[in-house]
Amino acid sequence: MMPEEAVVQRLLAIPAVTAIVGTRIWLVMIPQSPVMPCVRVQQVSQIDEGLHTRGSGGVGWARVQVDAIANLTTGGNGYTTVRHLTEVVHGDGRGPMATGLLGWKGLISPLTITGIFSILDGVAEITPDAVQQIRIRRDYAVWFSQDL
């Protein structure tokens, strides 16, 4: 399992997120004409610890982008919907008991997530074309280890 897949699994385990999007949490590619709102997750980069004379330590971190997406008219005001979705995805930052991604740590086998930290605050973008979607993206550093 890769860190971005672990993020998807974590999001699917957060009741406040699934109350808004159900299972509409996708890796990289969003289906054509999806039901909104939804969440898209993609890995931007990954840095492993590397090797030394005793072998690999199996630790690293990945930059994972999480996009909350809605139609401009979702719920009457797409911005309000997507902002709320972004807030529940982010959560309260309380470690193993965190309500969202921020600060969460735990096991999503075979990865042990040692911490998820925000490295880019929410940036809003609107598509001016016929799609008419609003997206708020936020990047996280996902620190992890795994048995090799």
C-alpha positions as MATLAB code, in Angstrom:
seq = 'MMPEEAVVQRLLAIPAVTAIVGTRIWLVMIPQSPVMPCVRVQQVSQIDEGLHTRGSGGVGWARVQVDAIANLTTGGNGYTTVRHLTEVVHGDGRGPMATGLLGWKGLISPLTITGIFSILDGVAEITPDAVQQIRIRRDYAVWFSQDL';
ca = [
       0.000    0.000    0.000;
       1.209    3.491   -0.809;
       0.730    6.553    1.452;
      -1.957    8.094   -0.775;
      -3.946    4.842   -0.589;
      -3.647    4.986    3.197;
      -5.040    8.544    3.100;
      -8.053    7.312    1.106;
      -8.622    4.542    3.684;
      -8.347    7.069    6.517;
     -10.857    9.406    4.826;
     -13.312    6.537    4.346;
     -13.079    5.875    8.103;
     -14.059    9.444    9.068;
     -17.853    9.605    9.617;
     -18.042   13.380    9.055;
     -16.400   12.975    5.620;
     -18.511   10.020    4.494;
     -21.665   11.836    5.666;
     -20.926   14.430    2.965;
     -19.379   12.389    0.140;
     -20.268    8.774    0.886;
     -17.616    6.684   -0.864;
     -16.858    9.317   -3.543;
     -13.167    9.516   -2.639;
     -10.948    8.805   -5.623;
      -7.258    8.360   -6.322;
      -5.982   10.742   -9.032;
      -8.751   10.283  -11.621;
     -12.300   11.472  -11.007;
     -14.911    9.669  -13.134;
     -16.618   11.637  -15.868;
     -19.699   13.521  -14.615;
     -19.402   12.439  -10.981;
     -21.969   13.098   -8.301;
     -20.760   16.027   -6.205;
     -19.321   16.804   -3.747;
     -16.341   14.458   -3.825;
     -12.703   14.149   -2.743;
      -9.673   13.465   -4.932;
      -6.364   12.249   -3.473;
      -3.016   12.074   -5.228;
       0.576   11.652   -4.220;
       2.774   14.555   -5.333;
       6.121   13.163   -4.197;
       7.695   10.654   -1.843;
      11.011   10.569   -0.018;
      12.229    7.329    1.491;
      14.884    7.141    4.162;
      17.256    5.445    1.760;
      19.784    2.723    2.447;
      22.743    2.507    4.784;
      25.154   -0.287    5.676;
      22.561   -2.020    7.866;
      19.867   -1.902    5.171;
      16.741    0.194    4.850;
      14.840    1.488    7.851;
      11.528    1.389    5.994;
      10.567    4.957    6.884;
       9.718    7.884    4.670;
       7.256   10.620    3.962;
       5.022   11.523    1.059;
       3.441   14.767   -0.026;
      -0.223   13.987   -0.637;
      -2.683   16.453   -2.143;
      -6.307   16.244   -1.053;
      -8.893   18.110   -3.139;
     -12.425   18.790   -1.928;
     -14.581   19.409   -5.010;
     -18.170   20.556   -5.517;
     -20.281   22.103   -8.244;
     -20.712   25.824   -7.784;
     -24.410   25.265   -7.116;
     -24.081   22.213   -4.803;
     -26.344   22.785   -1.828;
     -27.176   26.256   -3.132;
     -23.615   27.479   -2.573;
     -20.765   25.246   -3.689;
     -18.155   27.286   -1.826;
     -19.875   26.747    1.519;
     -20.176   23.017    0.824;
     -16.560   22.579   -0.229;
     -15.255   24.720    2.651;
     -17.145   22.566    5.168;
     -15.865   19.393    3.479;
     -12.305   20.743    3.668;
     -12.733   21.437    7.390;
     -13.949   17.910    8.217;
     -11.187   16.347    6.086;
      -8.625   18.444    7.995;
     -10.062   17.775   11.471;
      -8.796   18.834   14.879;
      -5.219   17.518   14.906;
      -5.422   15.357   18.036;
      -3.118   12.447   17.177;
      -4.636    8.956   17.287;
      -7.975   10.494   18.267;
      -7.896   13.153   15.510;
     -11.221   13.775   13.813;
      -9.599   14.231   10.379;
      -6.239   13.908    8.681;
      -4.298   16.572   10.588;
      -2.150   15.014   13.292;
      -3.599   11.532   12.843;
      -1.382    8.541   13.435;
      -2.196    4.869   13.413;
      -1.997    1.623   11.489;
      -3.345    1.189    7.973;
      -1.713   -2.132    7.222;
       0.985   -2.600    6.106;
       1.833    1.062    6.766;
       2.215    2.606   10.180;
       1.312    6.259    9.786;
       3.492    8.134   12.279;
       1.880   11.489   11.570;
      -0.028   13.531    8.991;
       0.805   17.232    8.894;
      -0.485   20.129    6.808;
       2.121   21.677    4.521;
      -0.161   23.789    2.316;
      -3.295   25.440    3.606;
      -6.512   25.317    1.613;
      -6.252   27.036   -1.762;
      -9.553   27.664   -3.562;
      -9.868   27.424   -7.345;
     -12.904   27.790   -9.594;
     -13.131   26.290  -13.071;
     -14.497   29.023  -15.348;
     -15.562   26.540  -18.040;
     -18.849   24.693  -18.491;
     -17.941   22.293  -15.657;
     -18.426   25.059  -13.061;
     -16.666   23.415  -10.120;
     -14.976   24.809   -7.072;
     -12.021   22.977   -5.576;
     -10.111   23.561   -2.373;
      -6.802   21.739   -2.291;
      -4.631   21.087    0.710;
      -1.296   19.277    0.846;
      -0.215   16.998    3.671;
       3.100   15.414    4.655;
       2.317   11.778    5.458;
       5.092   10.233    7.587;
       5.062    6.453    7.545;
       7.017    3.297    8.226;
       6.648   -0.249    7.026;
       8.288   -3.563    7.646;
      10.563   -4.489    4.776;
];
